[in-house]
């Protein structure tokens, strides 16, 4: 039975009494209770994915219909057990990986300004400067179009609303499964960093690059104007990863995540982040012994340290592979790590952010998913006051790094996920591993 995928495994318990008894050992009921990790691995081939359930301590095989993994773009996890993914061209659809149910969404060419930008194969050509001696470069819709996704709750998938943040300009569009076109929201919704659907009030929440937050009601026949509940918190737009989440007491949380890129420094220290906030808008908790002294010092140290390159990654013509539309799922081209995660409570009355170093017996789950916060007292496999992260940095799209780990919010230290759960299969780069709240 361990060789069966999840849909077949669920049905196997109805075969006979002995099968039903064996079926109980897999504890499938645990899958719906806490976040699981969905990822591609060589062991399961190009059309199946691994589904790791930390609460059960087991990995399940799940069919992932469509093109092979190396021809997939980013996959986003949404509420209700759905994932938002695309075909090879870049046309999106919803999939419940545990049940196999799919729902079609409008094609990508109906998204604002993308109808002529990409060709019928989902490719855009950036012509090289003829005097520069360079090569043409390519952009693919499946890799570069979609940024964030949120889905409203509904009894039927055809009744839900899918809100996407996308290029150009990090704007917002929405649609329902079965619609012919995406509907673009007003021009004021630009530089979006994250979107969240709140079951408590039925509203979508939108986080912008300067830390401002607005709400959006899409439940009526036409979208209502956005209502700003938090003004901008930062002097200039920041394109680090930023998230919205619902906290332990139902409060709204805003999370900032910084990366550093080796060998070239491409991240900010805690001091840098403090210096970029609008005066009086952010209450920082203050530095501790884990803080580096300054960004300038780090740059000097990094320049003196030799960069270690994996021999398997040498002499790879990345540009040629990208021109052919092929990804490199086995290659680690950039060594990028999260170097800072800050968690803030959103105070809408005082119109400011308050940094938290304690979220109690709860854990956050961040990445290409709708951020969730769960009680660790119910799930002791997860460490309290920690953020479990997967890689979602798109700077080097479509080639990702394996930046997955557990961030201790109080100590501000990182532990690699492979060190926490060593029984995971080695994952591929595409599609990036994601947290998912499963639903049968």
KAHU-V471240 format. One record per pair of residues at least 4 apart in sequence whose ideal C-beta (glycine too) atoms are under 8 Angstrom apart, sorted by the first residue. I is the first residue (numbers start at 1). GAP is how many residues later the second one is. If there is no record, write none. Layout:
i=I gap=GAP
i=I gap=GAP
This chain:
i=1 gap=8
i=1 gap=11
i=1 gap=18
i=1 gap=21
i=1 gap=22
i=1 gap=25
i=3 gap=58
i=4 gap=4
i=4 gap=5
i=4 gap=8
i=4 gap=57
i=5 gap=4
i=5 gap=43
i=5 gap=55
i=5 gap=56
i=5 gap=57
i=5 gap=58
i=6 gap=4
i=6 gap=22
i=6 gap=25
i=6 gap=45
i=6 gap=54
i=6 gap=55
i=6 gap=56
i=6 gap=91
i=6 gap=92
i=7 gap=4
i=7 gap=56
i=7 gap=91
i=7 gap=92
i=7 gap=93
i=8 gap=4
i=9 gap=14
i=9 gap=17
i=9 gap=19
i=9 gap=51
i=10 gap=18
i=10 gap=430
i=11 gap=4
i=12 gap=7
i=12 gap=10
i=12 gap=11
i=13 gap=6
i=13 gap=7
i=13 gap=10
i=13 gap=11
i=14 gap=5
i=14 gap=6
i=15 gap=4
i=15 gap=5
i=16 gap=4
i=17 gap=4
i=18 gap=4
i=19 gap=4
i=20 gap=4
i=21 gap=4
i=23 gap=5
i=26 gap=30
i=26 gap=32
i=26 gap=34
i=27 gap=29
i=27 gap=31
i=29 gap=4
i=30 gap=4
i=30 gap=23
i=30 gap=25
i=30 gap=26
i=31 gap=5
i=31 gap=20
i=31 gap=22
i=31 gap=25
i=31 gap=29
i=31 gap=67
i=31 gap=407
i=31 gap=409
i=32 gap=49
i=32 gap=405
i=32 gap=406
i=32 gap=407
i=32 gap=408
i=33 gap=22
i=33 gap=345
i=33 gap=346
i=34 gap=19
i=34 gap=20
i=34 gap=21
i=34 gap=340
i=34 gap=344
i=34 gap=345
i=34 gap=348
i=34 gap=403
i=35 gap=19
i=35 gap=330
i=35 gap=334
i=35 gap=337
i=35 gap=339
i=35 gap=353
i=35 gap=400
i=35 gap=401
i=35 gap=402
i=36 gap=15
i=36 gap=16
i=36 gap=17
i=36 gap=18
i=36 gap=399
i=36 gap=400
i=36 gap=401
i=36 gap=402
i=37 gap=13
i=37 gap=14
i=37 gap=15
i=37 gap=17
i=37 gap=353
i=37 gap=387
i=37 gap=396
i=37 gap=397
i=37 gap=398
i=37 gap=399
i=38 gap=11
i=38 gap=12
i=38 gap=13
i=38 gap=14
i=38 gap=24
i=38 gap=37
i=38 gap=39
i=38 gap=45
i=38 gap=59
i=38 gap=395
i=38 gap=396
i=38 gap=397
i=38 gap=398
i=39 gap=10
i=39 gap=11
i=39 gap=13
i=39 gap=385
i=39 gap=386
i=39 gap=388
i=39 gap=389
i=39 gap=392
i=39 gap=393
i=39 gap=394
i=39 gap=395
i=40 gap=4
i=40 gap=9
i=40 gap=10
i=40 gap=24
i=40 gap=29
i=40 gap=289
i=40 gap=387
i=40 gap=388
i=40 gap=390
i=40 gap=391
i=40 gap=393
i=41 gap=8
i=41 gap=9
i=41 gap=384
i=41 gap=385
i=41 gap=386
i=41 gap=387
i=42 gap=288
i=42 gap=383
i=42 gap=384
i=42 gap=386
i=43 gap=7
i=43 gap=382
i=44 gap=4
i=44 gap=5
i=44 gap=6
i=44 gap=17
i=44 gap=381
i=46 gap=22
i=46 gap=23
i=46 gap=24
i=47 gap=16
i=47 gap=17
i=47 gap=18
i=47 gap=19
i=47 gap=21
i=47 gap=22
i=48 gap=13
i=48 gap=14
i=48 gap=15
i=48 gap=16
i=49 gap=12
i=49 gap=13
i=49 gap=15
i=49 gap=20
i=49 gap=48
i=50 gap=9
i=50 gap=10
i=50 gap=11
i=50 gap=12
i=50 gap=374
i=50 gap=375
i=50 gap=377
i=51 gap=8
i=51 gap=9
i=51 gap=10
i=51 gap=11
i=51 gap=46
i=51 gap=47
i=51 gap=387
i=52 gap=6
i=52 gap=7
i=52 gap=8
i=52 gap=369
i=52 gap=372
i=53 gap=4
i=53 gap=5
i=53 gap=6
i=53 gap=7
i=54 gap=325
i=54 gap=327
i=54 gap=328
i=54 gap=367
i=55 gap=324
i=55 gap=326
i=57 gap=324
i=57 gap=366
i=59 gap=364
i=59 gap=365
i=59 gap=366
i=62 gap=35
i=62 gap=36
i=63 gap=34
i=63 gap=37
i=64 gap=5
i=64 gap=31
i=64 gap=33
i=65 gap=30
i=65 gap=35
i=65 gap=37
i=66 gap=6
i=66 gap=19
i=66 gap=21
i=67 gap=4
i=67 gap=5
i=67 gap=20
i=67 gap=21
i=68 gap=4
i=69 gap=260
i=69 gap=359
i=69 gap=361
i=69 gap=362
i=70 gap=256
i=70 gap=257
i=70 gap=259
i=70 gap=360
i=71 gap=17
i=71 gap=71
i=71 gap=254
i=71 gap=255
i=71 gap=256
i=72 gap=13
i=72 gap=14
i=72 gap=16
i=72 gap=70
i=72 gap=358
i=72 gap=359
i=73 gap=12
i=73 gap=13
i=73 gap=17
i=73 gap=67
i=73 gap=68
i=73 gap=69
i=73 gap=70
i=73 gap=73
i=73 gap=325
i=73 gap=357
i=73 gap=358
i=74 gap=11
i=74 gap=68
i=74 gap=69
i=74 gap=72
i=74 gap=294
i=74 gap=320
i=74 gap=323
i=74 gap=324
i=74 gap=357
i=74 gap=358
i=75 gap=8
i=75 gap=9
i=75 gap=10
i=75 gap=293
i=75 gap=356
i=75 gap=357
i=75 gap=359
i=76 gap=7
i=76 gap=8
i=76 gap=9
i=76 gap=70
i=76 gap=72
i=76 gap=73
i=76 gap=292
i=76 gap=293
i=76 gap=358
i=77 gap=5
i=77 gap=6
i=77 gap=7
i=77 gap=290
i=77 gap=291
i=77 gap=292
i=77 gap=293
i=77 gap=357
i=77 gap=358
i=77 gap=359
i=77 gap=360
i=78 gap=4
i=78 gap=5
i=78 gap=6
i=78 gap=16
i=78 gap=71
i=78 gap=72
i=78 gap=73
i=78 gap=84
i=78 gap=291
i=78 gap=292
i=79 gap=71
i=79 gap=72
i=79 gap=74
i=79 gap=118
i=79 gap=120
i=79 gap=291
i=79 gap=358
i=80 gap=16
i=80 gap=71
i=80 gap=73
i=80 gap=74
i=80 gap=77
i=80 gap=80
i=80 gap=359
i=81 gap=15
i=81 gap=16
i=81 gap=17
i=81 gap=18
i=81 gap=355
i=81 gap=356
i=81 gap=357
i=81 gap=358
i=81 gap=359
i=82 gap=12
i=82 gap=13
i=82 gap=14
i=82 gap=21
i=82 gap=69
i=82 gap=75
i=83 gap=11
i=83 gap=12
i=83 gap=13
i=83 gap=14
i=83 gap=351
i=83 gap=353
i=84 gap=8
i=84 gap=9
i=84 gap=10
i=84 gap=62
i=84 gap=65
i=84 gap=67
i=84 gap=78
i=84 gap=80
i=85 gap=7
i=85 gap=8
i=85 gap=10
i=85 gap=346
i=86 gap=4
i=86 gap=5
i=86 gap=6
i=86 gap=7
i=86 gap=22
i=86 gap=55
i=86 gap=56
i=86 gap=60
i=87 gap=4
i=87 gap=6
i=87 gap=55
i=88 gap=34
i=88 gap=54
i=88 gap=237
i=89 gap=19
i=89 gap=31
i=89 gap=32
i=89 gap=33
i=89 gap=52
i=89 gap=53
i=90 gap=18
i=90 gap=28
i=90 gap=32
i=90 gap=50
i=90 gap=51
i=90 gap=52
i=90 gap=55
i=91 gap=14
i=91 gap=16
i=91 gap=17
i=91 gap=31
i=92 gap=13
i=92 gap=16
i=92 gap=54
i=92 gap=72
i=93 gap=9
i=93 gap=10
i=93 gap=11
i=93 gap=12
i=94 gap=8
i=94 gap=9
i=94 gap=11
i=94 gap=57
i=94 gap=63
i=94 gap=68
i=94 gap=83
i=95 gap=5
i=95 gap=6
i=95 gap=7
i=95 gap=8
i=96 gap=4
i=96 gap=5
i=96 gap=6
i=96 gap=343
i=97 gap=339
i=97 gap=341
i=98 gap=340
i=98 gap=341
i=98 gap=342
i=99 gap=341
i=101 gap=56
i=103 gap=54
i=103 gap=55
i=103 gap=74
i=103 gap=75
i=104 gap=73
i=104 gap=74
i=105 gap=57
i=105 gap=70
i=105 gap=72
i=105 gap=74
i=106 gap=4
i=106 gap=5
i=106 gap=69
i=106 gap=73
i=106 gap=74
i=106 gap=75
i=106 gap=76
i=108 gap=6
i=108 gap=10
i=108 gap=14
i=108 gap=33
i=108 gap=37
i=109 gap=5
i=109 gap=6
i=109 gap=9
i=110 gap=4
i=110 gap=5
i=110 gap=70
i=110 gap=71
i=110 gap=72
i=111 gap=4
i=111 gap=34
i=111 gap=55
i=111 gap=62
i=111 gap=71
i=111 gap=73
i=112 gap=56
i=112 gap=59
i=112 gap=61
i=112 gap=70
i=112 gap=72
i=113 gap=4
i=113 gap=55
i=114 gap=4
i=114 gap=27
i=114 gap=31
i=117 gap=7
i=118 gap=4
i=118 gap=5
i=118 gap=6
i=118 gap=21
i=118 gap=23
i=118 gap=27
i=119 gap=4
i=119 gap=5
i=121 gap=204
i=122 gap=18
i=122 gap=19
i=122 gap=20
i=123 gap=15
i=123 gap=16
i=123 gap=17
i=123 gap=18
i=123 gap=202
i=124 gap=14
i=124 gap=15
i=124 gap=16
i=124 gap=17
i=125 gap=11
i=125 gap=12
i=125 gap=13
i=126 gap=10
i=126 gap=11
i=126 gap=12
i=126 gap=13
i=127 gap=9
i=128 gap=4
i=128 gap=6
i=128 gap=7
i=128 gap=8
i=128 gap=9
i=129 gap=5
i=135 gap=184
i=135 gap=188
i=136 gap=187
i=137 gap=182
i=137 gap=185
i=137 gap=186
i=138 gap=184
i=138 gap=185
i=138 gap=187
i=139 gap=4
i=139 gap=5
i=140 gap=4
i=140 gap=185
i=140 gap=258
i=141 gap=4
i=142 gap=256
i=143 gap=254
i=143 gap=255
i=144 gap=23
i=144 gap=250
i=144 gap=253
i=144 gap=254
i=145 gap=21
i=145 gap=22
i=146 gap=18
i=146 gap=19
i=146 gap=20
i=147 gap=17
i=147 gap=18
i=147 gap=19
i=147 gap=20
i=147 gap=23
i=147 gap=45
i=147 gap=247
i=148 gap=16
i=148 gap=17
i=148 gap=44
i=148 gap=45
i=148 gap=46
i=148 gap=47
i=149 gap=13
i=149 gap=14
i=149 gap=15
i=149 gap=16
i=149 gap=46
i=149 gap=221
i=150 gap=12
i=150 gap=13
i=150 gap=45
i=150 gap=46
i=150 gap=47
i=150 gap=54
i=150 gap=220
i=151 gap=9
i=151 gap=10
i=151 gap=11
i=151 gap=12
i=151 gap=46
i=151 gap=219
i=152 gap=8
i=152 gap=9
i=152 gap=11
i=152 gap=45
i=152 gap=50
i=152 gap=52
i=152 gap=66
i=152 gap=67
i=153 gap=7
i=153 gap=44
i=153 gap=46
i=154 gap=4
i=154 gap=5
i=154 gap=6
i=154 gap=7
i=155 gap=4
i=156 gap=4
i=157 gap=20
i=158 gap=18
i=158 gap=19
i=158 gap=20
i=159 gap=17
i=160 gap=16
i=160 gap=17
i=161 gap=13
i=161 gap=14
i=161 gap=15
i=161 gap=57
i=161 gap=58
i=162 gap=12
i=162 gap=13
i=162 gap=14
i=162 gap=15
i=163 gap=9
i=163 gap=10
i=163 gap=11
i=163 gap=32
i=163 gap=34
i=163 gap=41
i=163 gap=53
i=163 gap=55
i=164 gap=8
i=164 gap=9
i=164 gap=10
i=164 gap=18
i=164 gap=31
i=165 gap=5
i=165 gap=6
i=165 gap=7
i=165 gap=27
i=165 gap=28
i=165 gap=29
i=165 gap=30
i=166 gap=4
i=166 gap=5
i=166 gap=6
i=166 gap=7
i=167 gap=4
i=169 gap=21
i=169 gap=22
i=170 gap=20
i=170 gap=21
i=170 gap=22
i=170 gap=23
i=170 gap=39
i=171 gap=13
i=171 gap=14
i=171 gap=18
i=171 gap=19
i=171 gap=21
i=172 gap=12
i=172 gap=13
i=172 gap=17
i=172 gap=20
i=172 gap=23
i=172 gap=34
i=172 gap=44
i=173 gap=9
i=173 gap=10
i=173 gap=11
i=173 gap=12
i=174 gap=8
i=174 gap=9
i=174 gap=11
i=174 gap=44
i=174 gap=49
i=175 gap=4
i=175 gap=6
i=175 gap=7
i=175 gap=8
i=183 gap=40
i=185 gap=4
i=185 gap=31
i=185 gap=38
i=185 gap=41
i=186 gap=39
i=186 gap=40
i=188 gap=38
i=189 gap=17
i=189 gap=25
i=189 gap=37
i=190 gap=18
i=191 gap=17
i=191 gap=18
i=191 gap=19
i=191 gap=46
i=192 gap=14
i=192 gap=15
i=192 gap=16
i=192 gap=17
i=193 gap=14
i=193 gap=15
i=193 gap=16
i=193 gap=46
i=193 gap=48
i=193 gap=49
i=193 gap=50
i=194 gap=12
i=194 gap=13
i=194 gap=48
i=194 gap=49
i=194 gap=50
i=194 gap=177
i=195 gap=9
i=195 gap=10
i=195 gap=11
i=195 gap=12
i=195 gap=49
i=196 gap=8
i=196 gap=9
i=196 gap=11
i=196 gap=48
i=196 gap=49
i=196 gap=50
i=196 gap=174
i=196 gap=175
i=197 gap=6
i=197 gap=7
i=197 gap=8
i=197 gap=173
i=198 gap=4
i=198 gap=5
i=198 gap=6
i=198 gap=7
i=198 gap=48
i=200 gap=46
i=200 gap=50
i=202 gap=15
i=202 gap=17
i=203 gap=12
i=203 gap=13
i=203 gap=14
i=204 gap=11
i=204 gap=12
i=204 gap=13
i=204 gap=14
i=205 gap=8
i=205 gap=9
i=205 gap=10
i=205 gap=11
i=205 gap=39
i=205 gap=47
i=206 gap=7
i=206 gap=8
i=206 gap=9
i=206 gap=10
i=206 gap=20
i=207 gap=4
i=207 gap=5
i=207 gap=6
i=207 gap=35
i=207 gap=36
i=207 gap=37
i=207 gap=47
i=208 gap=4
i=208 gap=5
i=208 gap=6
i=208 gap=24
i=208 gap=29
i=209 gap=25
i=209 gap=28
i=209 gap=29
i=209 gap=30
i=209 gap=33
i=210 gap=22
i=210 gap=23
i=210 gap=24
i=210 gap=25
i=210 gap=26
i=210 gap=27
i=210 gap=28
i=211 gap=19
i=211 gap=21
i=211 gap=22
i=211 gap=23
i=211 gap=27
i=211 gap=31
i=211 gap=43
i=211 gap=70
i=211 gap=71
i=211 gap=142
i=212 gap=16
i=212 gap=18
i=212 gap=19
i=212 gap=20
i=212 gap=21
i=213 gap=15
i=213 gap=16
i=213 gap=17
i=213 gap=31
i=213 gap=39
i=213 gap=41
i=213 gap=133
i=214 gap=12
i=214 gap=13
i=214 gap=14
i=214 gap=15
i=215 gap=11
i=215 gap=12
i=215 gap=14
i=216 gap=7
i=216 gap=8
i=216 gap=10
i=216 gap=11
i=217 gap=6
i=217 gap=7
i=218 gap=5
i=218 gap=6
i=220 gap=4
i=229 gap=117
i=229 gap=119
i=230 gap=116
i=230 gap=118
i=230 gap=121
i=230 gap=123
i=231 gap=50
i=231 gap=120
i=232 gap=46
i=232 gap=49
i=233 gap=44
i=233 gap=45
i=233 gap=48
i=233 gap=49
i=233 gap=119
i=233 gap=120
i=234 gap=4
i=234 gap=42
i=234 gap=43
i=234 gap=44
i=235 gap=41
i=235 gap=42
i=235 gap=43
i=236 gap=40
i=238 gap=4
i=238 gap=18
i=238 gap=38
i=240 gap=16
i=240 gap=17
i=240 gap=18
i=240 gap=19
i=240 gap=28
i=241 gap=15
i=241 gap=16
i=241 gap=17
i=241 gap=18
i=241 gap=125
i=241 gap=151
i=241 gap=152
i=242 gap=12
i=242 gap=13
i=242 gap=14
i=242 gap=15
i=243 gap=11
i=243 gap=12
i=243 gap=14
i=243 gap=123
i=243 gap=128
i=244 gap=8
i=244 gap=9
i=244 gap=10
i=244 gap=11
i=244 gap=127
i=245 gap=7
i=245 gap=8
i=245 gap=10
i=245 gap=119
i=245 gap=121
i=245 gap=126
i=245 gap=127
i=245 gap=128
i=246 gap=4
i=246 gap=5
i=246 gap=6
i=246 gap=7
i=246 gap=126
i=246 gap=127
i=247 gap=4
i=247 gap=5
i=247 gap=6
i=247 gap=98
i=247 gap=112
i=247 gap=115
i=247 gap=126
i=248 gap=111
i=248 gap=112
i=248 gap=114
i=248 gap=125
i=248 gap=127
i=251 gap=94
i=251 gap=95
i=252 gap=93
i=252 gap=94
i=252 gap=96
i=253 gap=90
i=253 gap=91
i=253 gap=92
i=253 gap=93
i=253 gap=103
i=253 gap=111
i=253 gap=118
i=253 gap=120
i=254 gap=89
i=254 gap=90
i=254 gap=92
i=254 gap=99
i=255 gap=86
i=255 gap=87
i=255 gap=88
i=255 gap=89
i=255 gap=109
i=255 gap=111
i=255 gap=116
i=255 gap=132
i=256 gap=17
i=256 gap=84
i=256 gap=85
i=256 gap=86
i=256 gap=88
i=257 gap=81
i=257 gap=83
i=257 gap=84
i=257 gap=109
i=257 gap=132
i=258 gap=9
i=258 gap=10
i=258 gap=15
i=258 gap=80
i=258 gap=81
i=258 gap=82
i=258 gap=83
i=259 gap=7
i=259 gap=8
i=259 gap=77
i=259 gap=78
i=259 gap=79
i=259 gap=80
i=259 gap=134
i=259 gap=136
i=259 gap=144
i=260 gap=5
i=260 gap=6
i=260 gap=7
i=260 gap=38
i=260 gap=76
i=260 gap=77
i=260 gap=79
i=261 gap=4
i=261 gap=5
i=261 gap=6
i=261 gap=73
i=261 gap=74
i=261 gap=75
i=261 gap=134
i=262 gap=40
i=262 gap=45
i=262 gap=72
i=262 gap=73
i=262 gap=74
i=262 gap=75
i=263 gap=39
i=263 gap=42
i=263 gap=44
i=264 gap=38
i=265 gap=30
i=265 gap=33
i=265 gap=34
i=265 gap=37
i=266 gap=70
i=266 gap=129
i=267 gap=72
i=267 gap=73
i=268 gap=4
i=268 gap=5
i=268 gap=8
i=268 gap=27
i=268 gap=72
i=269 gap=4
i=269 gap=22
i=269 gap=23
i=269 gap=25
i=269 gap=26
i=269 gap=29
i=269 gap=70
i=269 gap=71
i=270 gap=4
i=270 gap=17
i=270 gap=21
i=270 gap=22
i=270 gap=70
i=270 gap=72
i=271 gap=4
i=271 gap=16
i=271 gap=20
i=271 gap=23
i=271 gap=24
i=272 gap=4
i=272 gap=23
i=273 gap=4
i=273 gap=67
i=273 gap=69
i=274 gap=8
i=274 gap=10
i=277 gap=4
i=277 gap=5
i=277 gap=7
i=278 gap=4
i=280 gap=72
i=281 gap=70
i=281 gap=71
i=281 gap=72
i=282 gap=62
i=282 gap=70
i=282 gap=71
i=282 gap=73
i=283 gap=69
i=283 gap=70
i=283 gap=71
i=283 gap=72
i=284 gap=71
i=285 gap=70
i=285 gap=71
i=285 gap=72
i=287 gap=4
i=288 gap=124
i=290 gap=121
i=290 gap=122
i=290 gap=123
i=291 gap=121
i=292 gap=5
i=292 gap=6
i=293 gap=4
i=294 gap=4
i=295 gap=4
i=296 gap=4
i=297 gap=4
i=298 gap=4
i=299 gap=4
i=300 gap=4
i=301 gap=4
i=309 gap=4
i=309 gap=5
i=310 gap=4
i=310 gap=22
i=312 gap=18
i=312 gap=19
i=313 gap=18
i=313 gap=19
i=313 gap=20
i=316 gap=5
i=316 gap=12
i=316 gap=15
i=316 gap=17
i=317 gap=4
i=318 gap=4
i=318 gap=10
i=318 gap=15
i=318 gap=81
i=319 gap=4
i=320 gap=4
i=321 gap=5
i=321 gap=6
i=321 gap=7
i=322 gap=4
i=322 gap=76
i=327 gap=71
i=327 gap=72
i=327 gap=102
i=327 gap=103
i=328 gap=5
i=328 gap=71
i=328 gap=101
i=329 gap=99
i=329 gap=100
i=329 gap=101
i=330 gap=98
i=330 gap=99
i=331 gap=68
i=331 gap=98
i=332 gap=69
i=332 gap=70
i=332 gap=97
i=333 gap=63
i=333 gap=66
i=333 gap=68
i=334 gap=62
i=334 gap=65
i=334 gap=67
i=335 gap=66
i=336 gap=55
i=336 gap=57
i=336 gap=59
i=336 gap=60
i=336 gap=65
i=336 gap=67
i=337 gap=64
i=337 gap=66
i=337 gap=77
i=338 gap=51
i=338 gap=65
i=338 gap=67
i=338 gap=69
i=338 gap=76
i=339 gap=75
i=340 gap=72
i=341 gap=25
i=341 gap=46
i=341 gap=48
i=341 gap=66
i=341 gap=68
i=341 gap=71
i=342 gap=13
i=343 gap=12
i=343 gap=13
i=343 gap=16
i=343 gap=21
i=343 gap=44
i=343 gap=66
i=344 gap=9
i=344 gap=10
i=344 gap=11
i=344 gap=12
i=345 gap=8
i=345 gap=9
i=345 gap=11
i=346 gap=7
i=347 gap=4
i=347 gap=5
i=347 gap=6
i=347 gap=7
i=356 gap=53
i=357 gap=52
i=357 gap=53
i=358 gap=27
i=358 gap=51
i=358 gap=52
i=359 gap=5
i=359 gap=14
i=359 gap=26
i=359 gap=50
i=360 gap=24
i=360 gap=25
i=361 gap=14
i=361 gap=15
i=361 gap=16
i=361 gap=23
i=361 gap=24
i=362 gap=11
i=362 gap=12
i=362 gap=13
i=362 gap=14
i=362 gap=22
i=362 gap=23
i=363 gap=10
i=363 gap=11
i=363 gap=13
i=363 gap=19
i=363 gap=20
i=363 gap=21
i=363 gap=22
i=363 gap=23
i=363 gap=24
i=363 gap=25
i=364 gap=7
i=364 gap=8
i=364 gap=9
i=364 gap=22
i=364 gap=23
i=364 gap=24
i=365 gap=4
i=365 gap=6
i=365 gap=7
i=365 gap=8
i=365 gap=9
i=365 gap=22
i=365 gap=23
i=365 gap=24
i=365 gap=70
i=366 gap=5
i=366 gap=21
i=366 gap=22
i=366 gap=23
i=366 gap=24
i=366 gap=26
i=366 gap=69
i=367 gap=22
i=367 gap=23
i=367 gap=24
i=367 gap=25
i=367 gap=65
i=367 gap=66
i=367 gap=67
i=367 gap=68
i=368 gap=22
i=368 gap=24
i=368 gap=64
i=368 gap=66
i=369 gap=21
i=369 gap=65
i=369 gap=66
i=369 gap=67
i=372 gap=63
i=372 gap=65
i=374 gap=4
i=374 gap=5
i=374 gap=8
i=375 gap=4
i=376 gap=4
i=376 gap=6
i=376 gap=7
i=376 gap=8
i=377 gap=7
i=382 gap=4
i=382 gap=6
i=383 gap=23
i=383 gap=25
i=385 gap=23
i=385 gap=24
i=385 gap=25
i=386 gap=20
i=386 gap=21
i=386 gap=22
i=386 gap=23
i=387 gap=19
i=387 gap=20
i=387 gap=22
i=388 gap=17
i=388 gap=18
i=388 gap=19
i=388 gap=29
i=388 gap=47
i=389 gap=14
i=389 gap=15
i=389 gap=16
i=389 gap=17
i=389 gap=18
i=390 gap=13
i=390 gap=14
i=390 gap=27
i=390 gap=42
i=390 gap=43
i=390 gap=44
i=390 gap=45
i=391 gap=9
i=391 gap=10
i=391 gap=11
i=391 gap=12
i=391 gap=13
i=391 gap=41
i=391 gap=42
i=392 gap=40
i=393 gap=7
i=393 gap=8
i=393 gap=10
i=396 gap=4
i=396 gap=5
i=398 gap=32
i=399 gap=30
i=400 gap=29
i=400 gap=30
i=400 gap=32
i=401 gap=28
i=402 gap=25
i=402 gap=27
i=404 gap=12
i=404 gap=13
i=404 gap=14
i=404 gap=29
i=405 gap=9
i=405 gap=10
i=405 gap=11
i=405 gap=12
i=406 gap=8
i=406 gap=9
i=406 gap=11
i=406 gap=14
i=407 gap=5
i=407 gap=6
i=407 gap=7
i=408 gap=4
i=408 gap=5
i=408 gap=6
i=408 gap=7
i=415 gap=4
i=415 gap=5
i=416 gap=4
i=417 gap=4
i=417 gap=7
i=418 gap=4
i=418 gap=6
i=427 gap=6
